Each structure stands twice: as structure tokens, then as C-alpha cells.
Amino acid sequence: MNPTTLAFLALLPILVVGLFLVVLRWPASRAMPLSYITVLILSLGVWQVPAAQVAAGSVKGLIIAGTLLYIIFGAILLLNTLRESGALRIIRRGFTNISPDRRVQVIIIAWLFGAFIEGSAGFGTPAAVAVPLLVGLGFPAMAAVTAGMMIQSTPVSFGAVGTPILVGVNKGLSTLKGGHTEIGWDLFLSGIGQKVAILHAACGTFIPLLVVCVMTHFFGRNRSFREGLEIWPFAFFAALCMTIPYVVVAHTLGPEFPSLIGSLVGLAIVVPSAKAGFLLPKNKEPWDFALKNEWDAEWMGNVSLEDPKDIPSTMPMWKAWMPYVLIAALLVLTRLKSLPFLNLLKSWEVKSGNLFGTDISATFQPLYLPGTIFLIVSLVACLLHEMSGEAYKRAWKDSVKTMIKASVALIFTVPMVQVFINSSGGTEGFEGMPIALAEGIAGTVGSAWPFFATFIGGFGAFVAGSNTISNMMFSLFQHGVGERIGVDPTWIVALQAVGGAAGNIICVHNVVAASAVVGLVGKEGLIIRKTFLPFAFYALLAGSLGYSIVWTAKTGWLNAGTIVAGMLVGFVILIIFRHMATSPKDSTR
């Protein structure tokens, strides 16, 4: 079978997802079973993968889905605990004191706090923490999920204390270790991380503005991009407050801390700046959503965040925020290799080795999962906030109901992914479906590959739900393509890592998980429709910058990559200037 045909067949499960989930707006609970059936037919009928291997991939997927549901449950439980205790009401009041403007709030919570959680924990945890916090502050559930997905781009390559680089790229390129003894393998990986940081910083600088504009356009009273553009100085300021230290840390400390430290520095600068009104529109009403009774029904989740009637009338701000402080502290303390907690939590390992006699195994560490931290903090919050047993019981009951609704989609989504990934080794001798797809594209585009490298990385994250897994699958392939077209292969691997991070914006099971936390099960396709263009912008901008960098030495700086990148950036600048020219004269303070 020729590579093009094989690539098309490998793409079919993804086309099924796109058609039924995104185009026809089917809920994930109906679309993902069809995708799973498609990948089963291809794996057994075309790739001729042994049935035992398919079964093993499916079981591994179910185990991973179980861990995701555990994380979802913990996040929902914490949210419901804070609602029942009255802490959410106090937190809302605190954010109003920083800025009542929803555009500012989404930048602080989604972009900066979300990046901090990603830098410390990964696992899609930002959506589990930042998204419900936004809903608790009064954001429509769909607006919160959309924002939470969009920021899972820039910080992800250095999420979970650098795991996508230190584990994903490391394992993906492990066969090359012998060829980099001159500088050392660690320095080689660190060099790739530095390139990744540069590309992310260039693209990520636009993310806060994109988040705000998407929010005002889709969820604002006037459905206006212009209302988002009104705070472009503050949006770029907030972006640079994170991306500049992010790049500096990547070049000085390595891949573990760019997202973690970059976001903390950003929070330290942006929060007091917002409170002072720095670079915010002067003499204008703070932007807010319409009244809740005017919201579209599809924006609203079925998780109730109304304040209970019997909660205490007052609570100190520090006490309301303490659960989130504890989450942040515990996530950092349990992820640092220099501390003993990491190995301690990982010491209890549940492992299913050689499933059905294959080399596929499933492993997880229950104590290490973020869900465990969420459960512990929920219990601490119950005691700290002096909740009644009845109130805490209601929080558990509501959380179980919400988690169950998410389970149907996940028990098909994740097994589909695992069968798709583990499709090599069939009697036909074909490469696994992900590699077959990538090779088909690479054979067609030739020297233009840098434009496509990010999209392959994004495709890997889209199906696998993980930048780390995407890097493990494609890093060696990307390195090989770079060598074949005669450019620095480490830049191509960097493009893979950046694209894999961007793919989290549209990743199906991350969308399913984030939607479940706020009760939006069944509306996953609507969210992906809103986040696809930001993903495409991010991947194309990174790819064009990568093309320009790798080909400048041979063709000069004026090449296709420079032109495309210039057009994308120029388009954004043009929109901003048109807004400034047509808006009433206003100043910032």
C-alpha cells in the first residue's frame, strides 16, 4: 500500500471525530464510540494487528480513563466544597477588589494562575483548577472552559516540572544518545528546551489577547472582538510579564522551571498592576457579561454554583483562598526531584504488566495523581471552613453525579487513543498509525516540512491528550525529517514540542475532562469549534518562525517562513491599529 493511502486511512479516526463531534455537534459520548470502532476496524482489518494487542491497548485506555475520572472527581469535589462553605463567594469579592473587569480576571486566572498550575502539575490540572474557579467567579461555563483550553499552549512544554522535554523528547530521541557525547545528553536536551522557549514566547505573547477577544466575541453582550481589543496594552503587558522570565529561566535553569517561575513572576507583577489600573482603559465601565438570564442555554453547565442559603455570612479572605494556596504548594512540593516527597508518593505503584501477553502495560501511582491532592485539600477545607457534615455530604453527592456523566465519553476516548498509538507490529508490517500519517505528509511536502512539523505535534497531542506522549511518538521521526531535508534537526524537534503543546488547545479528552468539571458534558464539539482557530494560529506562527530560522542560513532571511510570520503578526497589528483609529479617543492609566 502506498504511503499516501496509508496516511489517509490513519487519518480516518480523526476525521470521524472532526465530522461527528465538531461539524455535526454530536456529544463526545456518541462521537467517540464511532471513532473507537473505526480504529478497531483499521487496526484489525488493515494493519492486521493481533487481537490481543488491540485488547491490551483498550484495557490500558480504560485504566488511564479511570485515573482521569479520579482527577475530575477531585476537582469537582473541591469546587463543591468551596461552594458549600461559602469560600467561593469570598473569592469572588476578592477578585472584584483587584478588578471587576472580566477581561482582566480571565488573564490573571487562566493565563497566569493556570500556567503556574500547569508548570507544577501538568495532567490537564489547569483546567481542573482554573476553569471551575472562573465559573465560581461568575463566568459562563463554556467561556471558562474555552479560556482554560486556550492557555494550555505556552506553559505546556514545560508542564509538570519539564516532563514533556525531560521525559517526552528524552525518550523519543533515546536512540541518539550515543551521538551527542561531546556536549552531554543533558545539555543537548536543554538546548532543545531553549529553542522551544523562544518559539513559545513569540507565539504565547498573543495568547492573553486572543483569550480576551474570543471571550468578548462569543460570550459578550455585544458579541464584539473590539471590546477585547480595548485592553490590548494590558494583555500584551501580562503576556510579556510571563514570557520574558520564562525564556530567561529556560536558558539559565533548564526545562524544569520556565512555566513555574515565569507565571509566578507574572502574577507578582500583573496583580498589583491590575489593581492600580495600569494600562487599563480609563473612564470606561469594567467589562462584564450580560445578566445570567440573558445567556445562551448552551453556555451553561449543569453544575450549580449558587451560594447555599445556610453558609456563614463572613469568612476571612485568607481562609477562603487557603485551599488554592495548599493545592499550589502541594503540587510544587510533590513534583520537585530535590525533595523526598516525589519518590515517596511514587513508591506505591499499581502496574498491569504484559497485558494479554503483549508488551503493553499500564502503570499509575495513586498517591501521585493530582486527584489525591484535590481530595486531601477538600477535606482540609471542610475542617478549616467548619462545614457541617450535611454540607460536605452534599458536596460529595453532587460531585459523584457530575463525574458519572463524564465517564461515558472517556471510556471510549482514551481506549481509542491507545489502540491508535499501539497499532505497530501488525502482520502487514506497516508503521503505527501516527507515524504512517506523519510519513505520508512528510513525503509530500519535502523542504516545506517546518510548516507542518507543529501540526504533526498538535495532531499527536490531539489524539493522545498529552504533549509528553506526542513528543515520545514523533521526536525521533521529526529529527530524521530535519536531517533528510538538510536543516538543524533540533529546531524541528523544538517545533514538534511546541506543536504538541498547542495541540492541548483542541485535545478531545482534555476538553471532555474540563467540560465535565463544570457540567458541560455533551458540548465538547462546540468548545473545539471555538478553540480550533487559536490552535491553527499558534501552530502556523510557530511553524513559519521555525521555517524562517532553519532556512535563513541557506536562502537568506527573506523566505516563505518570514513572509508568513510577518503576515500573521502584521494582521494582528493591523486589527489593533484599526481599532485604535475607529475608537473614541481614550487613554490608559
VENCOR-V588213 format. One record per backbone hydrogen bond with DSSP energy under -0.5 kcal/mol. NH is the residue of the N-H (numbers start at 1). CO is the residue of the C=O. E is the energy in kcal/mol with one decimal. If there is no record, write none. Layout:
nh->NH co->CO e->E
nh->NH co->CO e->E
This chain:
nh->6 co->2 e->-2.2
nh->7 co->3 e->-2.5
nh->8 co->4 e->-2.2
nh->9 co->5 e->-2.3
nh->10 co->6 e->-2.3
nh->11 co->7 e->-1.3
nh->12 co->8 e->-0.8
nh->12 co->9 e->-0.9
nh->14 co->11 e->-0.8
nh->15 co->11 e->-2.3
nh->16 co->12 e->-2.4
nh->17 co->13 e->-1.6
nh->18 co->14 e->-2.7
nh->19 co->15 e->-2.9
nh->20 co->16 e->-2.5
nh->21 co->17 e->-2.2
nh->22 co->17 e->-1.0
nh->22 co->18 e->-0.7
nh->23 co->18 e->-2.3
nh->24 co->19 e->-2.9
nh->26 co->20 e->-3.4
nh->30 co->27 e->-1.9
nh->31 co->27 e->-2.4
nh->32 co->28 e->-2.2
nh->34 co->30 e->-0.8
nh->35 co->31 e->-1.8
nh->36 co->32 e->-2.5
nh->37 co->33 e->-2.3
nh->38 co->34 e->-2.3
nh->39 co->35 e->-2.3
nh->40 co->36 e->-2.0
nh->41 co->37 e->-2.4
nh->42 co->38 e->-2.3
nh->43 co->39 e->-2.4
nh->44 co->40 e->-2.7
nh->45 co->41 e->-2.9
nh->46 co->41 e->-0.5
nh->46 co->42 e->-1.7
nh->47 co->42 e->-2.8
nh->49 co->43 e->-3.1
nh->53 co->50 e->-0.6
nh->54 co->50 e->-1.8
nh->55 co->51 e->-2.7
nh->56 co->52 e->-2.3
nh->57 co->53 e->-2.4
nh->58 co->54 e->-2.2
nh->59 co->55 e->-2.5
nh->60 co->56 e->-2.6
nh->61 co->57 e->-2.1
nh->62 co->58 e->-2.0
nh->63 co->59 e->-2.2
nh->64 co->60 e->-2.4
nh->65 co->61 e->-2.6
nh->66 co->62 e->-2.0
nh->67 co->63 e->-1.7
nh->68 co->64 e->-2.1
nh->69 co->65 e->-2.5
nh->70 co->66 e->-1.7
nh->71 co->67 e->-1.9
nh->72 co->68 e->-2.7
nh->73 co->69 e->-2.8
nh->74 co->70 e->-2.2
nh->75 co->71 e->-2.4
nh->76 co->72 e->-2.6
nh->77 co->73 e->-2.8
nh->78 co->74 e->-2.2
nh->79 co->75 e->-2.1
nh->80 co->76 e->-2.8
nh->81 co->77 e->-2.5
nh->82 co->78 e->-2.4
nh->83 co->79 e->-1.9
nh->84 co->80 e->-2.6
nh->85 co->81 e->-2.0
nh->86 co->82 e->-0.8
nh->86 co->83 e->-0.6
nh->87 co->82 e->-1.1
nh->88 co->82 e->-1.5
nh->90 co->86 e->-1.3
nh->91 co->87 e->-2.5
nh->92 co->88 e->-2.5
nh->93 co->89 e->-1.8
nh->94 co->90 e->-2.0
nh->95 co->91 e->-2.2
nh->96 co->92 e->-1.9
nh->97 co->93 e->-1.4
nh->98 co->94 e->-1.2
nh->99 co->95 e->-2.9
nh->102 co->287 e->-2.5
nh->105 co->101 e->-2.1
nh->106 co->102 e->-2.3
nh->107 co->103 e->-1.3
nh->108 co->104 e->-2.3
nh->109 co->105 e->-2.7
nh->110 co->106 e->-1.8
nh->111 co->106 e->-1.1
nh->112 co->107 e->-1.7
nh->113 co->108 e->-2.5
nh->114 co->109 e->-1.6
nh->115 co->111 e->-0.8
nh->116 co->112 e->-2.0
nh->117 co->113 e->-2.2
nh->118 co->114 e->-2.4
nh->119 co->115 e->-2.8
nh->120 co->116 e->-1.6
nh->121 co->117 e->-2.9
nh->122 co->117 e->-0.8
nh->125 co->122 e->-2.8
nh->127 co->124 e->-0.8
nh->128 co->124 e->-1.0
nh->129 co->125 e->-1.6
nh->130 co->126 e->-2.8
nh->131 co->126 e->-0.9
nh->132 co->127 e->-0.6
nh->133 co->129 e->-1.3
nh->134 co->130 e->-2.3
nh->135 co->131 e->-2.1
nh->136 co->132 e->-2.7
nh->137 co->133 e->-1.3
nh->138 co->135 e->-1.5
nh->139 co->134 e->-2.1
nh->142 co->299 e->-2.2
nh->144 co->140 e->-2.3
nh->145 co->141 e->-2.3
nh->146 co->142 e->-2.4
nh->147 co->143 e->-2.3
nh->148 co->144 e->-2.6
nh->149 co->145 e->-2.3
nh->150 co->146 e->-2.1
nh->151 co->147 e->-1.7
nh->152 co->149 e->-1.1
nh->153 co->151 e->-2.2
nh->155 co->151 e->-0.7
nh->156 co->153 e->-0.7
nh->157 co->153 e->-0.7
nh->158 co->155 e->-1.1
nh->159 co->156 e->-2.3
nh->160 co->118 e->-2.8
nh->161 co->119 e->-2.7
nh->162 co->158 e->-0.9
nh->163 co->159 e->-1.6
nh->164 co->159 e->-0.5
nh->165 co->162 e->-1.0
nh->166 co->162 e->-3.1
nh->167 co->163 e->-2.8
nh->168 co->163 e->-1.8
nh->169 co->164 e->-1.7
nh->170 co->165 e->-1.6
nh->171 co->167 e->-2.6
nh->172 co->168 e->-2.2
nh->173 co->169 e->-2.2
nh->174 co->171 e->-1.0
nh->176 co->173 e->-2.6
nh->177 co->174 e->-1.4
nh->179 co->176 e->-2.0
nh->180 co->177 e->-1.5
nh->181 co->178 e->-0.5
nh->184 co->180 e->-1.3
nh->188 co->184 e->-1.9
nh->189 co->185 e->-2.6
nh->190 co->186 e->-2.5
nh->191 co->187 e->-2.3
nh->192 co->188 e->-1.7
nh->193 co->189 e->-2.4
nh->194 co->190 e->-2.1
nh->195 co->191 e->-1.7
nh->196 co->192 e->-2.5
nh->197 co->193 e->-2.3
nh->198 co->194 e->-1.9
nh->199 co->195 e->-2.1
nh->200 co->196 e->-2.7
nh->201 co->197 e->-2.6
nh->202 co->198 e->-1.9
nh->203 co->199 e->-2.0
nh->204 co->200 e->-4.3
nh->205 co->201 e->-1.3
nh->206 co->203 e->-1.6
nh->207 co->204 e->-1.3
nh->208 co->204 e->-0.6
nh->210 co->206 e->-2.3
nh->211 co->207 e->-3.0
nh->212 co->208 e->-2.2
nh->213 co->209 e->-2.7
nh->214 co->210 e->-2.7
nh->215 co->211 e->-2.2
nh->216 co->212 e->-2.6
nh->217 co->213 e->-2.2
nh->218 co->214 e->-2.5
nh->219 co->215 e->-2.3
nh->220 co->216 e->-0.8
nh->223 co->220 e->-0.5
nh->224 co->216 e->-1.2
nh->228 co->225 e->-1.0
nh->229 co->225 e->-2.0
nh->230 co->226 e->-1.2
nh->231 co->228 e->-1.3
nh->232 co->229 e->-2.0
nh->234 co->279 e->-0.7
nh->235 co->231 e->-2.5
nh->236 co->232 e->-2.4
nh->237 co->233 e->-2.1
nh->238 co->234 e->-2.8
nh->239 co->235 e->-2.0
nh->240 co->236 e->-2.7
nh->241 co->237 e->-2.1
nh->242 co->238 e->-0.7
nh->242 co->239 e->-1.0
nh->243 co->239 e->-2.9
nh->244 co->240 e->-2.0
nh->246 co->242 e->-1.5
nh->247 co->243 e->-2.2
nh->248 co->244 e->-2.2
nh->249 co->245 e->-2.8
nh->250 co->246 e->-1.8
nh->251 co->247 e->-1.7
nh->252 co->248 e->-1.1
nh->253 co->249 e->-3.0
nh->254 co->249 e->-1.2
nh->257 co->254 e->-0.6
nh->261 co->257 e->-2.8
nh->262 co->257 e->-0.6
nh->262 co->258 e->-2.1
nh->263 co->259 e->-2.0
nh->264 co->260 e->-1.5
nh->265 co->261 e->-2.7
nh->266 co->262 e->-2.1
nh->267 co->263 e->-2.9
nh->268 co->264 e->-2.3
nh->269 co->265 e->-1.5
nh->270 co->266 e->-3.3
nh->271 co->267 e->-1.9
nh->273 co->269 e->-1.4
nh->274 co->270 e->-3.0
nh->275 co->271 e->-2.2
nh->276 co->272 e->-1.7
nh->277 co->274 e->-1.1
nh->278 co->273 e->-2.6
nh->280 co->277 e->-1.7
nh->282 co->587 e->-2.3
nh->294 co->291 e->-2.5
nh->295 co->292 e->-1.4
nh->299 co->296 e->-1.5
nh->300 co->297 e->-1.2
nh->302 co->519 e->-1.9
nh->303 co->518 e->-0.8
nh->304 co->302 e->-0.7
nh->308 co->83 e->-0.5
nh->311 co->308 e->-0.8
nh->320 co->316 e->-1.8
nh->321 co->317 e->-2.2
nh->322 co->318 e->-1.2
nh->324 co->321 e->-0.7
nh->325 co->321 e->-2.0
nh->326 co->322 e->-2.9
nh->327 co->323 e->-2.3
nh->328 co->324 e->-2.4
nh->329 co->325 e->-2.6
nh->330 co->326 e->-3.1
nh->331 co->327 e->-2.7
nh->332 co->328 e->-1.9
nh->333 co->329 e->-2.8
nh->334 co->330 e->-2.1
nh->335 co->332 e->-1.3
nh->336 co->332 e->-1.1
nh->339 co->336 e->-1.3
nh->342 co->336 e->-0.5
nh->342 co->339 e->-0.6
nh->344 co->340 e->-1.7
nh->345 co->341 e->-2.7
nh->346 co->342 e->-1.8
nh->347 co->343 e->-0.8
nh->347 co->344 e->-0.7
nh->348 co->345 e->-0.5
nh->349 co->347 e->-1.0
nh->350 co->364 e->-3.0
nh->351 co->349 e->-0.6
nh->352 co->362 e->-3.1
nh->353 co->351 e->-0.6
nh->355 co->360 e->-2.7
nh->357 co->354 e->-1.9
nh->358 co->355 e->-2.0
nh->362 co->352 e->-1.9
nh->364 co->350 e->-2.1
nh->366 co->364 e->-0.6
nh->368 co->365 e->-0.9
nh->369 co->365 e->-1.2
nh->372 co->369 e->-1.4
nh->373 co->369 e->-0.9
nh->374 co->370 e->-2.4
nh->375 co->371 e->-2.2
nh->376 co->372 e->-2.4
nh->377 co->373 e->-2.7
nh->378 co->374 e->-2.3
nh->379 co->375 e->-2.1
nh->380 co->376 e->-2.4
nh->381 co->377 e->-2.8
nh->382 co->378 e->-2.0
nh->383 co->379 e->-2.0
nh->384 co->380 e->-3.3
nh->385 co->381 e->-2.7
nh->386 co->383 e->-0.9
nh->387 co->382 e->-2.5
nh->392 co->388 e->-2.1
nh->393 co->389 e->-2.0
nh->394 co->390 e->-2.0
nh->395 co->391 e->-1.8
nh->396 co->392 e->-2.0
nh->397 co->393 e->-2.5
nh->398 co->394 e->-2.7
nh->399 co->395 e->-1.8
nh->400 co->396 e->-2.3
nh->401 co->397 e->-1.8
nh->402 co->398 e->-1.9
nh->403 co->399 e->-2.4
nh->404 co->400 e->-2.2
nh->405 co->401 e->-1.3
nh->406 co->402 e->-1.0
nh->406 co->403 e->-0.7
nh->407 co->403 e->-1.0
nh->407 co->404 e->-0.6
nh->408 co->404 e->-0.6
nh->410 co->406 e->-1.7
nh->411 co->407 e->-2.4
nh->412 co->409 e->-1.0
nh->413 co->409 e->-2.4
nh->414 co->410 e->-1.9
nh->416 co->412 e->-1.8
nh->417 co->413 e->-1.8
nh->418 co->414 e->-2.3
nh->419 co->415 e->-2.5
nh->420 co->416 e->-2.3
nh->421 co->417 e->-2.7
nh->422 co->418 e->-2.3
nh->423 co->420 e->-0.7
nh->423 co->421 e->-0.6
nh->425 co->430 e->-0.7
nh->427 co->48 e->-2.1
nh->428 co->47 e->-1.1
nh->429 co->426 e->-1.7
nh->433 co->420 e->-0.6
nh->436 co->432 e->-2.7
nh->437 co->433 e->-2.2
nh->438 co->434 e->-2.2
nh->439 co->435 e->-3.1
nh->440 co->436 e->-1.8
nh->441 co->437 e->-1.8
nh->442 co->438 e->-2.7
nh->443 co->439 e->-2.3
nh->444 co->440 e->-0.6
nh->444 co->441 e->-0.9
nh->445 co->441 e->-2.2
nh->446 co->442 e->-1.6
nh->448 co->445 e->-1.7
nh->449 co->446 e->-1.7
nh->450 co->447 e->-0.5
nh->451 co->448 e->-1.7
nh->452 co->448 e->-0.6
nh->452 co->449 e->-2.0
nh->453 co->449 e->-1.9
nh->454 co->450 e->-0.7
nh->456 co->452 e->-2.0
nh->457 co->453 e->-2.1
nh->458 co->454 e->-2.6
nh->459 co->455 e->-2.5
nh->460 co->456 e->-2.3
nh->461 co->457 e->-1.9
nh->462 co->458 e->-2.6
nh->463 co->459 e->-2.1
nh->464 co->460 e->-2.5
nh->465 co->461 e->-2.6
nh->470 co->466 e->-2.0
nh->471 co->467 e->-2.5
nh->472 co->468 e->-2.1
nh->473 co->469 e->-2.4
nh->474 co->470 e->-2.3
nh->475 co->471 e->-2.2
nh->478 co->474 e->-3.3
nh->479 co->475 e->-2.5
nh->480 co->476 e->-2.2
nh->481 co->477 e->-2.3
nh->482 co->478 e->-2.2
nh->483 co->479 e->-1.9
nh->484 co->480 e->-2.2
nh->485 co->481 e->-2.1
nh->486 co->482 e->-0.5
nh->486 co->483 e->-0.7
nh->487 co->482 e->-2.4
nh->489 co->487 e->-0.6
nh->491 co->488 e->-1.0
nh->492 co->488 e->-0.9
nh->493 co->489 e->-2.2
nh->494 co->490 e->-2.0
nh->495 co->491 e->-2.1
nh->496 co->492 e->-1.9
nh->497 co->493 e->-2.2
nh->498 co->494 e->-2.4
nh->499 co->495 e->-2.8
nh->500 co->496 e->-2.6
nh->501 co->497 e->-1.7
nh->502 co->498 e->-2.4
nh->503 co->499 e->-2.2
nh->504 co->501 e->-1.4
nh->505 co->502 e->-2.1
nh->506 co->503 e->-1.1
nh->507 co->503 e->-0.7
nh->508 co->462 e->-1.1
nh->511 co->507 e->-2.2
nh->512 co->508 e->-2.7
nh->513 co->509 e->-2.2
nh->514 co->510 e->-2.8
nh->515 co->511 e->-2.6
nh->516 co->512 e->-2.1
nh->517 co->513 e->-1.6
nh->518 co->514 e->-0.9
nh->518 co->515 e->-0.5
nh->519 co->516 e->-1.2
nh->520 co->515 e->-3.5
nh->523 co->520 e->-2.1
nh->527 co->523 e->-1.3
nh->528 co->524 e->-2.1
nh->529 co->525 e->-2.1
nh->530 co->526 e->-1.1
nh->531 co->527 e->-1.5
nh->532 co->528 e->-1.5
nh->535 co->531 e->-1.9
nh->536 co->532 e->-2.7
nh->537 co->533 e->-2.8
nh->538 co->534 e->-2.4
nh->539 co->535 e->-2.9
nh->540 co->536 e->-2.6
nh->541 co->537 e->-2.6
nh->542 co->538 e->-2.4
nh->543 co->539 e->-2.5
nh->544 co->540 e->-2.6
nh->545 co->541 e->-2.2
nh->546 co->542 e->-2.6
nh->547 co->543 e->-2.5
nh->548 co->544 e->-2.4
nh->549 co->545 e->-2.4
nh->550 co->546 e->-2.5
nh->551 co->547 e->-1.9
nh->552 co->548 e->-1.3
nh->553 co->549 e->-0.5
nh->554 co->551 e->-0.9
nh->555 co->551 e->-3.0
nh->556 co->552 e->-2.0
nh->559 co->557 e->-1.5
nh->563 co->559 e->-2.3
nh->564 co->560 e->-2.6
nh->565 co->561 e->-2.7
nh->566 co->562 e->-2.5
nh->567 co->563 e->-2.3
nh->568 co->564 e->-2.4
nh->569 co->565 e->-2.6
nh->570 co->566 e->-2.7
nh->571 co->567 e->-2.2
nh->572 co->568 e->-1.7
nh->573 co->569 e->-2.5
nh->574 co->570 e->-2.8
nh->575 co->571 e->-2.2
nh->576 co->572 e->-2.1
nh->577 co->573 e->-2.6
nh->578 co->574 e->-2.6
nh->579 co->575 e->-2.2
nh->580 co->576 e->-2.4
nh->581 co->577 e->-2.3
nh->582 co->578 e->-1.8
nh->583 co->579 e->-1.4
nh->589 co->277 e->-0.6
nh->589 co->280 e->-1.3
